[in-house]
Amino acid sequence: MLEGLEAVEISKSRISSENDIFRLDSQYFKKEYLKEDSNRKRFNNKYLGQIAFITDGQHGYHEVDENSPIRHLTAKNAKGWFANDVDADRIAKWVDDNNLRSSLEKDDLILSTRGTVGLCAIVDSDVLPSNIDQDVARIKIESNVILPTVALSYLNCKVGQDWLERNQTGMVQQGIALWRVREIPLPIFSDKFQNVIDGIIKNSRKYKDNSKQTYAAAETLLLETIGLNNFEPSTDPINVKNFKESFWATGRLDAEYYQKKYEDYIKLICRYPNGYEALQILCNQKDNNFTPEDKTEYKYIELADIGKSGEIKSCTIAQGAELPTRARRKVNTNDVVVSSIEGSLDSCALVTEEYNNALCSTGFYVINSKKINSETLLVLFKSEPMQNILKQNCSGTILTAINKTEFQNIHVPLIDKSIQEIIKDKISESFKLKKQSEQLLETAKRAVELAIEKDEKTAIEFIKRSSVAVNGIAEQKNHRKR
């Protein structure tokens, strides 16, 4: 009857330890949390506010200025350990000038404090200049007792994440107060261990950057191949069509559909020397519904799981009975999934072996081709011409999307085989580098956890056993001086 019930008995003095708001709820005193507290206290601990300047972004109104170089980073830009500027607004200079306390600098940490609490990333020069909103904390490490990369690893490891989860509050929307962020306890590791973690994080960043550059090289090659390097689509807002050329031929009356730039992109594809074919001829489209079995476990991929470089970042693992009704497409290795929803058309991804036989949302089209390899298909559908052609063909009122007929009629260039092979190699290399970057982050995270759970020696030995982390990382020669 009491199976699975957890109970602890603790003294009043322990209740008040690191508990300024005097929480008495049982959730706050889970055995797991108490054990982590005990393990962490084997180190010299510093409150984050003792070693860092911490603030949040501007409250209230801010002005968006598309011509400004200053990014406005929000919680979504703190995903994945390294701050990004994906879909970040650009803000007017006066907003940044009036909020210099939250104007970011290299090696700052940003931490989401509202909604999805605990997303933490380090800032590099590629996202500067930038500022933050009120739901993000800026953490500027001002002491040499801990490296920013080590603080990053701690805040992203299980112990740090559990502390943040334990101390967030709220009913409808969870959050953690700024004063509470300042009271995050950090274990201070030895210089040797910190240097090792620092090396791992920096190498992870190199792999990530190299992955992006390799993907960009594949994309550049494709665009040069189809003639986009010297191509400028029309900016003329007026296009005159008679009835036969417009509604009679297309069934569309909306002015957006007839913008001249779309015609220019289509002409570009049709001029490709190697020819083109309609998608329904060139590609196999997998649109049969699959009904998952209630008690069978599946991997489920949806829009939020697609990365910006064509990778599947994550998935939901659940039994068929727990999956949404839109989980009805089965995907296999080397399939390409293409979002049909306007606003997310660039959510295209290559299905790797890891996701073979997974399910995806019916919001995707699933395609493969015998004439064009999957890596080239991926880069094609994420390219500027194809993205514009997809957008032109979107229709609808509440949910604007490209329907099956329009999708099948899209013209796809028949990229030369030799070019396809080069693109395939570059995309494969890009995916490999990204995977290595992620493995390094997992190694750093687990090493910090092991150092707290056991000791630094055990953590170092774990790092040496992790093949992706070796390559000279475990032996750092440049030690810090306090």
PyMOL commands that set and color helices and strands:
alter all, ss='L'
color gray80, all
select helices_A, chain A and resi 12-15+26-29+31-40+48-51+75-78+93-97+100-102+125-127+148-156+158-167+178-181+191-225+247-250+255-258+260-270+279-282+303-305+320-322+353-355+374-382+384-392+404-408+417-453+456-465+467-469
alter helices_A, ss='H'
color red, helices_A
select strands_A, chain A and resi 45-47+52-56+71-73+81-82+89-90+109-112+120-122+130-132+136-141+185-187+276-278+283-285+297-301+316-319+327-330+336-339+348-350+359-361+364-369+394-395+401-402+411-413
alter strands_A, ss='S'
color yellow, strands_A
deselect
rebuild
show_as cartoon
